[in-house]
Amino acid sequence: MPGISPTPSSSETPALDASDALEPAASRPPRAMASSTDPCLPQPRSSVRDHSSPIPRGPRQVLPLSDLSGRKQAFLADGHPKTSQRISVETLGKVADGKNGKHQIDIQINGDGTALRQSQANWRVRNGVTPASPDDIYQAVKEISGNLEPIFQEHLTDQHKFTDALNANPALRGVFEEEMAQTVGLSSSEAVHDMTAVLVKAQQEKRAVGYVYTTLNPMEAKGVGKGFGHSDSYIMVSNGRVLNLVPYPTAACDEVRQQLIDKKIPFASADFSSLITPGRPVNMQADAAACGSLAVSQMKEYLKNHAQQLKEHSLVICGLKDMGVGVDFLLPSPEALRYSQAALPLKIANAMVRESGDRAQIEHDGQRYSVATLSGMMRSGTHFETAFGGKLEDLDAFRQRWCAAMDKAEDKRDALNFGAASGVQNGTLAQVSQRHAKLG
């Protein structure tokens, strides 16, 4: 699963979509071809106007180096590997703060800190190291040694020296307890309670707010407040809906989704996995490192300019039975998809929007897939909304707008890609993650 580590100390692993490295433009398979319309389908029941004509991809624009920013030019010229880098929870907070200030948006890492501090205080009471033996403390501290302040590393080189130091200086117990407490994160239920409060804030302030929930081991939904972990990304919208930007098949993502649904909170997920036939996991993340940068980069795109991309270039498709009870589908904006490491999500989204038959065909990695198109969904009476709520009046206008934006996004994405042979999934995400890592 993407973003989950094979080791207990990290929460990110090679993705199932590792074969989805973006192909060089010249070698990509043809874009999706629409299937014929099924004459047995019911007559249109939607009031959305139906123009139902395919929207071809515009001519590809090879962006000259001079059109790229200085940082992107330096990235391309750098001879080092063009791979994504992991960033810690602390660094993720710095990245979010920078984007918040630059774009006047609100991205929160584990909320505003109130719930996280309470969770850590509860841990000190329940599991503090005061009554523990030196051996137990040593084993616990070893698990977070990579996150300790460097001044304390000397105490961890030898267990006997650690025990002697702890016995000779009892104040070290408090020092290590504080270090350990800071790594404690939110449980899934604590995160949902916190997200619900943020949702109320978004409704009161009539805007969208981003929320990143960080976990140490998503398979156990164990939160982490410091060090390296996995990042799940959500946006709380002023109409009371929660959007899951990058869904993962993990305990953390599953538990948060189900608890929000149990609270009767409208929930939409950008999960393409169940929309294609034959079904398969479809993951935007395709390496072991990029979940944090992917989360905040997509959030920044969605939230900037008064959430223009949420309002104009995204779509919530309601009531699709394959999504599961209580879950709607979020069609991502092109600028958000630009950061997807894997190519398959882009191919599926393009097929859904561009083609006008009831279903479209996709070629990927030697396999042919089928997906329902927006036009076909509309003819069958599917309900479309904007991310902020409200009925979509003109599907054709949305499709034209989305496709024009996608043409530009793919051109920008192509400019920083290097092909599968180099081992790079998406140069765009690799470049921003390397930039983010320098803030650590």
Protein Blocks (a to p, Z undefined) as FASTA:
>chain_A
ZZiafbfkbccdcdfklmmpccdfklpccddddddddfkbccdfbfbdcfkpacdddddd
dddfklpcfklmmmmmpmbdcddddddfklmmmmmmmmmmmnopaddeeijolmmmmmmm
mmmmmmmcklpcfklmmmmmmmmmmmpcfklmmmmmpmklmmmmmmmmmmlmmmmmmmmm
mmpccdfklmmmmmmmmmmmmmmnopadddddddfblmnopacfedjdddddddddfkop
acdfbacddfklmmmmmmmmmnopacddfbfklmpccdddddfblcfklmmmmmmmmmmm
mmgghilmmmmmgccdehiaknoghiacddddfklmmmpmblklmmmmmmmmmpmcfbdc
ddeehiacddddfklmmmnopacddfkgpadfblmlmmmmmmmmmmmmmmmmmmmggbjk
lopablklmmmmmmmmmmZZ
